[in-house]
Structures are given as C-alpha cells and as structure tokens.
C-alpha cells in the first residue's frame, strides 16, 4: 500500500503526493490511469527505493490546469515541486504520458535527473508508424486497447477497491485523458524530437512488443536523439507493461538504475 | 412565431450499403465517394431550394458549418450565404454559423459576417456554434480541453469588434491583437443578433443568458426528445431572473407535409431513411472525446454506456413508422403537422422554428412541394403563436431598399 499526502507549495499549488519504500529517492511520473493506493509498478520499485509519485495536475481537479497552457508550463510546474521538495538530482522514471513528461523535464533541465527511464513513452511522432489516436477509442474499448494482457488487468482490478467497477476504471482513464489533452492533442510531439539531444542523463527506454498505442519502433526514434540510450522491448506486453509484467519490467529498471 | 428554412446540404449519392461498409460519415469518410460533378449539381439545386424558401414566405434561411462530413457540404456556410445575397432580397440570412475557436484570429469571422450583413442590406443573423467534436477536435485538431474557453473569448472579441467604434487592443489568452478595427462595419447596430446553436451543454446556456443571445437547440431527434434540453435552458433563464421570452429560443425540426400519412410515407420515407441510416452513421469514438464536455457529463455518458453495453438502438434499424412515432419527423396532413407543432410550441416554448423540408437524397421537386405546403398550409395556423412577446433577436435595421443585381450590358 502506498501512502499519500496533500501538500501546498509556496506558489499556492496543491499537490497530491504518493510515496512508498525506503532508500534513495526516485520520482515516478505516472501514466494515464494516475496513481492508486495499490500500485504494483511503484511497489516493485519500492523494494529498493523511496518512490515519490506526484499526481499530475488535472487528474483530480481540472481547474489545476487553468494556468498551465502548454508542455513548457507543465515542466515548470514540476520543477517548482521538485525544487520545494529538495529532490535535486535523482532518477526520473515515467510511464506513457509520464515518460513524455520525464523526457521533457530532462531536456529542459538536463542536470536534474541522475538517470532517466522511459516506459512506453509518448512524445514523438513518426509518419511510418503513427501513435494511435487514443482519443477516438470508444470508451468501452479503451481498456482492451491499452492492455495486452487483460488477465493482469483483472487481477489488479480485484486488488484495487476502486478498480472493481468497469465504469469507474474507464472514467479514471477518461479523466486522465482529459488532463493530458492539452499536451498531446492532436499529435504528441510538441517539440521533444528537437529537444532530445539536450538530455544528458543515462537513459533507458522500455516498450511493449504488443503496444497498440505507442508502437515499439519508437525505440529507434528516441535512440536517434539520446546518445547511448539502452532499449528493452518486452514480448507479450502492451502499453500497460509496467502493470502487465511489473516484476520483469521493474527488475530490469532496478538493474539499470543500480549500474555504475 | 417565425419560421426558417434550414439546409444541411447532404451529399445525396452515398451507396445503399454505406452504413454496413463504411466506418463513419464524418471525419474519415472516404473521399472517393465524392463525385465533384455531382456535387456541382447538388450545390446548384440546394441554392435554388434556399432561394425558393423566400418566395414561399419563410422568414429566414439557415446554413451551417461542418467539416469532413458527407451530410453537410458546407465547410464554409459564409460562401453559401454570400451566394444567397444575390437572388434573395427579403428573407433573413440565418448563418448557423461559424465555429469561432477554429479561426485565428477570430476577427476573420467578424469581417466575413460584416461583409454579409452589408452585402445583404442588414439581413444577417450571426450564429456561433462551439462546433461538434467531429468538426473541431478531430477535423480541425483543436484541443478539447481549451476549445470552449477559446470559443467564448473569440465570441466576445467578435461582438466587441462589431460594436466598439474605436480602434482597440485585445490582450486575450488565445488571441492578441494590437489593432482591432474591422472594415466593413455591419449595417445592424450595435451588431447583428447572435444565435448560439447547441446540443444541451450547461456552459452554453449560461454563456447565452449572460450575453442576451438566443439559444437554438439543433437536434435531429425531434421535439419530444428535446424536452430535457429545452427545460434545462428555461431553468437557466429563470435562475438568472431573465424573462422567459420564447423568441430567445430556437429549435430545429424535420417536417413532411402531404395530403395524408400514406402520401407522406410515399414521398418522404426514402429520403428520411437515407438521412437517419446513412448520414448519421458517425463512428462513436468521434462523438464524445475526453475533455469536450465536463467530467460530470463524461461520467454520465460512460456509466450509461457500460450499463447498456451498447451506445443506442442502431439507427440502421429505424423504420419510417418509428421516425413518426418518436416525432423525429413531424409528418402527415397539414392539420396533423399543425397539431404536432402546436404541441411542440406548448412544450418547448420556442419562438423561432427552423424546419428541415429537405433531408437525405430528397429530390428538388419533392423539396419544393414540402416547402410550399408547409408555407401555405402550416405557417398561417401557427403564425400568431407567442405574438404577445417582442422578438428582440431578429434583424431590425434591414435597409428599405436592397440593391439588386442589374442586367448586364450585352456587349460593351
């Protein structure tokens, strides 16, 4: 179980921060489903780290996005948070939209991350294998679009009190999508391809071989911009790979993070 | 009551198996289905039909904006309205309208509408729809998260650009301009009446009431299904302490007038089913994207979808009898149509009725017939409805003398 607290920054912004584990600190930037008290991806990382997982603006309250007009404002918003929490130089691990955000943070502030892990990252566009239009997925089909291993989804839903109701799960995804439309509509590359060479931290990218949303070929696009990137494509996993195969994905991530 | 003749301008040659074979009538409808030579004829026929509505005695003619849509061939209704200024001289041009958030800067809309008001001699009604998700977020790539805020900022900029006689600077969140000073200026002072077409969004009702705009509910599903939306509008009006003037509301209704029901079926069933079965084949993923509505609206929509595990009864299964029973179409003898529309007026309290006399692949002859019978045998019986109220949402500055196209010299 993760613990959660609400904090208020000097700039007036309120944040909900989830955390788990002990040890060196690491920031987890979540994907489209947000963060839940039962969160196998975070728990797998928390075996070795103290994981700090802020809930992105708009996921609880749409009004939080009123003053955040684009991806640059969003990066500044996170920088304000990390500054006040004194999380100066530490690993950033992101999933999906959170991975796009992690890459943008690392490109805007190259000295902030000690290492960078991008799991099924949004943020780039390639005409040869376009990112699918998740916003045009009918709501009843969006879960099967995101998950390749739906039995893993069912197991997770059974552990999460709020996950047991299908409508609630879809609403959570829709709320997440609502919060990120500003930053990825209608095409998710808002200049990241130009900015990737600014990233200095050692970087790892992990993609699901069966991801219908972000095709695994995007490993090449990130590799073209980030020198020395390590790539891992996980067979039999979709966009939700850190939840479909938490132990497999996170043990690889932990190995990458602990390597000198 | 006032009566307006609305044209959607559908492409009338979609294949019979369109619903079965094609993904959507909107956004990604295959371009190979469009034959430009047939489109040429359709535009010409459709302008004839709109022009005939003036002759028949309608108060207004309505055109609207859709994009990448096989049932609405008007990405720019302004072009149609411009064409209509030449062969009409009395009927008001109800432009329903321009989706403001799609235009940068929005003063472009102020300029084109001002041109239309001047060209038509002060006959313009200015409509500002937010625009459907298909038009705005999927076709024009606008983020649904900021669409409404950008829309209202643009509407306020346009109405000020028409009415403020001074050059002004506009420092908005979405538009920044040093010099706003549009030319030409509209004939109507301080500005043309503004109508807001909508589908029942709470924010739209609030925005209309606050600015004293008309709210027009444009639905393809008839006056019975419209009750909830119009009740919501009138509740909003009451909550703001505004008088419930029926002329501040409009509604769109399909009509089919004939000698009797059997004759109505013979004349109108085919084009009606063309519309409901082919033209409304919209892929559900395009109709309600995250962020377009409020979270509460989204939640209600998802809960009902999960509960029913199907979006709605397939429109493909609708019959003519079902269309009539649900009042999607008000059909029958003139007496029957008058009786149904009186019921509509009682229940919805709308002073401005927009009618669709043309739908689907209806022929020009049938369209003229429907239009003429409605104008001659239905309108006179409803004309006096709401006459105790003053219509403050209608052009008042129309010029006495409208300049007409002159005969051209044979050879100079």
Interface residues (C-beta under 8 A of the other chain):
Chain A: X62 X65 X69 X135 X136 X137 X138 X139 X140 X166 X167 X170 X171 X174 X175 X177 X178 X181 X182 X185 X186 X187
Chain B: X137 X138 X141 X142 X143 X144 X145 X146 X173 X283 X284 X285 X286 X288 X289 X290 X291 X295 X298 X299 X301 X302 X303 X305 X306 X307 X309 X311
